[in-house]
Amino acid sequence: MGEITGLTRGGAAWIPRFLESIDINKCLGCGRCYKVCGRGVLELIDKPFEGEDEFGDDLGNKVMSVSNPEACIGCEACARVCTRKCHSHIAM
């Protein structure tokens, strides 16, 4: 199967990049990505670890998780709103 391509409204070529994973070591659980995803791809889960991040900030109690990857349309809105750059995407 070749790479999936589409067109923008203006006719320009567009290659969707689908959410593959979220780096839970960077995620603050702020929910910004959850709020912009209208497809139900993400879910807030209990943090599987305790401690501080690489900046010395105390980590919250929740992190984001990819709960429904099949629903992702590859828009990358989640990555654009993430201040911590936690999201990894792949083209298919």
C-alpha positions as CSV (number, residue, x, y, z in Angstrom):
1,M,0.0,0.0,0.0
2,G,1.3,3.4,-0.9
3,E,1.4,6.5,1.3
4,I,-2.0,8.0,1.9
5,T,-2.4,11.5,0.4
6,G,-5.2,13.9,0.2
7,L,-6.0,17.4,-1.0
8,T,-6.7,20.6,0.9
9,R,-9.7,22.7,0.1
10,G,-7.5,24.8,-2.1
11,G,-6.3,21.7,-4.0
12,A,-2.8,21.5,-2.5
13,A,-1.5,18.0,-1.8
14,W,-1.6,16.9,1.9
15,I,-0.2,13.9,3.6
16,P,-1.9,13.0,6.9
17,R,0.4,12.0,9.8
18,F,-1.4,9.8,12.3
19,L,-0.8,9.9,16.1
20,E,1.4,7.0,17.0
21,S,2.3,7.7,20.6
22,I,2.6,10.2,23.5
23,D,5.8,10.5,25.5
24,I,4.5,10.2,29.1
25,N,7.8,11.4,30.5
26,K,7.1,14.9,28.9
27,C,3.3,15.0,29.2
28,L,1.8,17.2,31.9
29,G,-1.8,16.0,31.5
30,C,-2.9,19.5,30.7
31,G,-5.6,18.3,28.3
32,R,-5.0,20.8,25.5
33,C,-4.6,18.0,22.9
34,Y,-7.7,16.2,24.3
35,K,-9.7,19.4,23.8
36,V,-8.7,19.9,20.2
37,C,-9.3,16.3,19.1
38,G,-12.9,15.9,18.0
39,R,-12.4,12.2,17.2
40,G,-12.0,10.7,20.6
41,V,-8.5,9.5,20.0
42,L,-7.1,10.5,23.4
43,E,-7.8,9.7,27.0
44,L,-6.5,11.1,30.3
45,I,-5.1,8.3,32.5
46,D,-3.5,8.0,35.9
47,K,0.2,8.6,35.8
48,P,2.2,5.3,35.8
49,F,5.2,7.0,37.6
50,E,6.0,9.7,40.2
51,G,8.7,12.4,40.4
52,E,9.9,15.4,38.5
53,D,10.4,16.0,34.9
54,E,13.7,17.1,33.2
55,F,13.0,20.7,34.1
56,G,12.6,20.0,37.8
57,D,8.8,20.6,37.7
58,D,6.6,18.3,39.9
59,L,4.6,16.0,37.6
60,G,0.8,16.0,37.9
61,N,-1.3,12.9,38.6
62,K,-2.5,12.4,35.0
63,V,-1.1,12.0,31.6
64,M,-2.6,11.6,28.1
65,S,-2.8,8.3,26.4
66,V,-3.7,7.2,22.8
67,S,-6.9,5.2,23.5
68,N,-8.5,5.0,20.1
69,P,-5.8,5.3,17.4
70,E,-8.1,4.0,14.7
71,A,-10.2,7.2,14.9
72,C,-7.2,9.5,14.1
73,I,-7.6,11.4,10.8
74,G,-3.9,12.6,10.8
75,C,-4.6,16.3,11.2
76,E,-1.8,16.8,13.9
77,A,-3.9,19.4,15.8
78,C,-2.9,17.6,19.1
79,A,0.8,18.2,18.3
80,R,0.3,21.8,17.4
81,V,-1.2,22.7,20.7
82,C,1.2,20.7,22.9
83,T,3.8,23.0,24.5
84,R,5.9,20.0,25.6
85,K,6.1,18.3,22.1
86,C,4.9,14.9,23.5
87,H,3.3,13.6,20.3
88,S,4.8,11.3,17.7
89,H,3.1,10.9,14.3
90,I,3.6,8.7,11.3
91,A,2.5,8.8,7.7
92,M,0.9,5.7,6.4
